[in-house]
Structure formats: C-alpha cells, structure tokens
Amino acid sequence: MAFSGMIDQLFTDPVLSKPATYLAFGTSTPYPVRVIPKQPDTVVGFGDGQLHVSTTLFDVRSLEIPEPAVGDQIVFDGITYVVQSEPKADRERLVWTLDVRPA
C-alpha cells in the first residue's frame, strides 16, 4: 500500500480523526473535513524562565484543504478556532498541521 493510502486510512478512522467544518478566510461557504486534533503542551521561553503553554493543533489532509492560510476557521466539537500561524506541511505534502486558537 502506498504511503498516501495509509494517510487516507488514518483520516477515515473514526477513533483518530473527527469531523469538522472548514471556512477559508474571506469566503462564506464552509465545507466538511476530517481532522486529527492534538493538544500538546509546549515549553516557551519567557525572560529567564520557561512556561508550559497548552496548544491546539489540527492535522488535515492536503486533499481536503489544498491551501490553508492564517485567518481560516475550523469549527470542531462546537468551538470555532482560527488558524493563527503559517500552516506546516509534512515532507510529502499530504498533511497540513494547523496551529489554532479559539475565535
């Protein structure tokens, strides 16, 4: 099985991926997507100290969202999130990781 086929299986697995709605900035038509939500803690330097900060990330297939951008919105589990930094693609450009914050 090709690597892209394995990625597709991950995003169709109801345990790993969840339904969401995506709205590109400046448009008015949302559409359904599958996301893999992640909420890792990140250590951020602040002066001489460090802070643990909770983050929210969504992995999405590039087939579903070919060009995500800052300002786009995702509605997941009844909460609207805004993409807050440049999306990051994996090496094969099959999956985008979106760093989001509540709207």
N, C-alpha and C positions, 0 to 999 in steps of 0.2 A: 504494500500500500504506500502510495506517495505521501510525503510529509504533509502536503496541503489537505489530503484526505483525513489524516489524523487530527489536524486542526479542526476540520469540519465536524468530526465526531465529538471533540471536546465541546464545541459550541451547540451541539444538539443534545448533549447530555443534560437532563433536567436537574441533576444534582449540582453540577459545576456551573452551568450557565442559566441565566434567568432572563425573562422578558423585560424589555424596557422600551421607551419611546424616545426617539432622537429628533431634535429640531435644530437645523442648521441656522446660524445667526443670519438675520435679515430675511428669513423665509417664514411662511405662515403654515406650512403643511408638515406636521410631524409624521414620522413613519416608524413602524415597529422594528426592533433589532434585538439580538441576543447579546448579553454582556456577561462577563465573568467579573463579579465585584471583588475587590480586595481592600482591606483596611489595615495596612501595615503601620506600625509606629516608625517614625523617622527621628533620628537624632540630629538636632540643628544647633550649630554653634551660636552662642549669644554672648558677646564680650568674652570674658574669661571662662564662662560656664557653658554648659550644654543643656538643651531642653529636649524632652521627649514629646513629640508632636504626633497626634493621630492624623492620618491622611486617608483620603478615599480615592481609589483608582478603579477604573473600569477598563478591562480588555475587551476590544471589539474587533470583529473581522474586517479587514480592508475591503472585502467584497460587499459588505453592508454599508460601510462608511468610507468611501474612497479618499476623501479629503477633509478630515476633521480639522477644526480650527478653534482658536481661542474665542470664547463667546458663545459657542454652540451649547445647547442644553440637552440633558438626558433626564428623563423622568423615570425613576426607579423606586419601586416599593412606595409609591405615593409622594415621594420627595423629589423636587426639581433641583438638579445640580447644574452648575455652569463649568465648562472647561476653562481652567484658569492659567494653564501654561501650554507651551507648544507640545502637541502630541508626539509621542515617540513610537517609531515603528521597529518591529523586530528585524533581524538580519534578512529574512526572506521577504519582508514587507507583506506578510499575511495577517499580522495582528498589530493594531494600534493600542498603546497604553495611554489612557486619558487621565490626567490629574485634574480632579474636580473639587468644587466646594459647593455647599448648599447655596441656592439662589437667594 
